[in-house]
Amino acid sequence: MLTVILGYIGLAFMFGLAAIGSSIGTTIAGNAAEGALKKNPEKSAGYMILSAMPATQGLYGFVAFLVWPKAAEAMMDKGLLYFAVGLACGIVFLFSAIRQGQVCANGIIGMSQGHDVQTNTMIYAALPEFYAILAFAATFFV
């Protein structure tokens, strides 16, 4: 019974930490966008694109949550495994989204100052996203 509970807790960590990270990351970038709008409102579309990038980790957590078996029978044998993978993935999603939000916020500030950095910022923001993708892919190998 304990393994079943641990398995479900792992599922909760996987999605919950991903959602928390995405909400923090998008808020970090969104706060920068709000300030940037006051300085250079013409680039609002670029600010919005960069602000939305950290939301993808929440999507990864949600999809991984959906594809995992949730039957108690599956949790009986592999509950501890699901707990460990769910926690590890959730932590990767959390930090990836927060750090991506910080990268995007810096790009937004640069754009508001007149620098053409949107494309470069998207490339830099894809680097922490890569680790979220690796963690997401790892859930399929379990």
C-alpha positions as CSV (number, residue, x, y, z in Angstrom):
1,M,0.0,0.0,0.0
2,L,2.9,2.4,0.8
3,T,4.3,1.9,-2.7
4,V,0.9,2.8,-4.3
5,I,0.9,6.0,-2.2
6,L,4.5,6.8,-3.2
7,G,3.7,6.3,-6.8
8,Y,0.8,8.7,-6.7
9,I,2.9,11.2,-4.9
10,G,5.5,10.9,-7.6
11,L,2.8,11.7,-10.2
12,A,1.8,14.7,-8.2
13,F,5.4,16.0,-8.0
14,M,5.8,15.5,-11.7
15,F,3.0,17.8,-12.7
16,G,2.9,20.0,-9.6
17,L,6.5,21.1,-9.7
18,A,6.3,21.6,-13.4
19,A,3.3,23.8,-13.0
20,I,4.8,25.8,-10.2
21,G,8.0,26.3,-12.2
22,S,6.1,27.5,-15.3
23,S,4.1,29.9,-13.2
24,I,7.2,31.3,-11.6
25,G,9.1,31.5,-14.9
26,T,6.3,33.2,-16.8
27,T,5.8,35.6,-14.0
28,I,9.5,36.5,-14.0
29,A,9.5,37.2,-17.8
30,G,6.0,38.8,-17.6
31,N,7.2,41.3,-14.9
32,A,10.1,42.3,-17.2
33,A,7.6,42.6,-20.1
34,E,5.4,45.0,-18.0
35,G,8.4,47.2,-17.3
36,A,9.6,47.0,-20.9
37,L,6.1,48.1,-22.2
38,K,6.6,51.4,-20.4
39,K,9.9,52.0,-22.2
40,N,9.3,50.5,-25.7
41,P,5.6,49.4,-26.3
42,E,6.2,48.8,-30.0
43,K,7.9,45.5,-29.3
44,S,5.0,44.0,-27.2
45,A,4.6,41.0,-29.4
46,G,8.2,40.0,-28.9
47,Y,7.8,40.5,-25.1
48,M,4.8,38.3,-25.1
49,I,6.5,35.5,-27.1
50,L,9.5,35.5,-24.6
51,S,7.2,35.6,-21.6
52,A,5.3,32.5,-22.7
53,M,8.3,30.3,-23.3
54,P,8.6,29.0,-19.7
55,A,5.1,27.7,-19.8
56,T,6.2,24.7,-21.9
57,Q,7.6,22.9,-18.8
58,G,4.2,22.9,-17.3
59,L,3.0,21.2,-20.5
60,Y,5.7,18.6,-20.3
61,G,4.7,17.8,-16.8
62,F,1.1,17.5,-17.7
63,V,1.7,15.3,-20.7
64,A,4.1,13.1,-18.7
65,F,1.4,12.9,-16.0
66,L,-1.2,11.8,-18.6
67,V,0.9,9.1,-20.2
68,W,2.0,7.4,-17.0
69,P,-0.2,4.5,-15.8
70,K,-2.4,5.5,-12.9
71,A,-3.8,2.1,-12.0
72,A,-3.1,1.0,-8.5
73,E,-1.9,-2.4,-9.9
74,A,0.9,-0.6,-11.7
75,M,1.8,1.3,-8.6
76,M,1.9,-1.9,-6.5
77,D,5.1,-3.1,-8.1
78,K,6.7,0.1,-9.3
79,G,5.4,2.8,-6.9
80,L,8.9,3.7,-5.6
81,L,10.2,3.9,-9.1
82,Y,7.4,6.2,-10.1
83,F,8.0,8.3,-7.0
84,A,11.7,8.7,-7.8
85,V,11.1,9.5,-11.5
86,G,8.2,11.9,-10.8
87,L,10.2,13.8,-8.2
88,A,13.3,14.0,-10.4
89,C,11.4,15.1,-13.4
90,G,9.4,17.6,-11.4
91,I,12.6,19.2,-10.0
92,V,14.1,19.4,-13.5
93,F,10.9,21.0,-14.8
94,L,10.8,23.4,-11.9
95,F,14.3,24.7,-12.2
96,S,14.3,24.7,-16.0
97,A,11.2,26.9,-16.1
98,I,12.5,29.4,-13.5
99,R,15.9,29.7,-15.2
100,Q,14.3,30.0,-18.6
101,G,12.1,32.8,-17.3
102,Q,15.2,34.6,-16.1
103,V,16.9,34.3,-19.5
104,C,13.7,35.6,-21.2
105,A,13.4,38.5,-18.8
106,N,17.0,39.6,-19.6
107,G,16.1,39.4,-23.3
108,I,13.0,41.4,-22.8
109,I,15.0,44.1,-21.0
110,G,17.5,44.1,-23.9
111,M,14.7,44.5,-26.5
112,S,13.2,47.4,-24.6
113,Q,16.6,49.1,-24.7
114,G,16.6,48.9,-28.5
115,H,18.8,45.9,-28.9
116,D,17.8,43.2,-31.5
117,V,18.1,40.2,-29.2
118,Q,14.9,38.4,-29.6
119,T,16.2,35.5,-31.7
120,N,19.3,35.1,-29.6
121,T,17.3,35.1,-26.4
122,M,15.0,32.4,-27.8
123,I,18.2,30.3,-28.6
124,Y,19.6,30.9,-25.1
125,A,16.2,30.1,-23.6
126,A,16.1,26.8,-25.5
127,L,19.1,25.6,-23.6
128,P,17.4,25.1,-20.2
129,E,14.4,23.8,-22.1
130,F,16.6,21.0,-23.5
131,Y,17.0,19.5,-20.0
132,A,13.3,19.6,-19.5
133,I,12.9,17.7,-22.8
134,L,15.5,15.1,-21.6
135,A,13.6,14.6,-18.3
136,F,10.3,14.4,-20.3
137,A,11.8,11.8,-22.6
138,A,13.2,9.8,-19.7
139,T,9.7,9.2,-18.4
140,F,9.0,7.1,-21.5
141,F,12.0,4.8,-20.8
142,V,10.7,3.9,-17.3
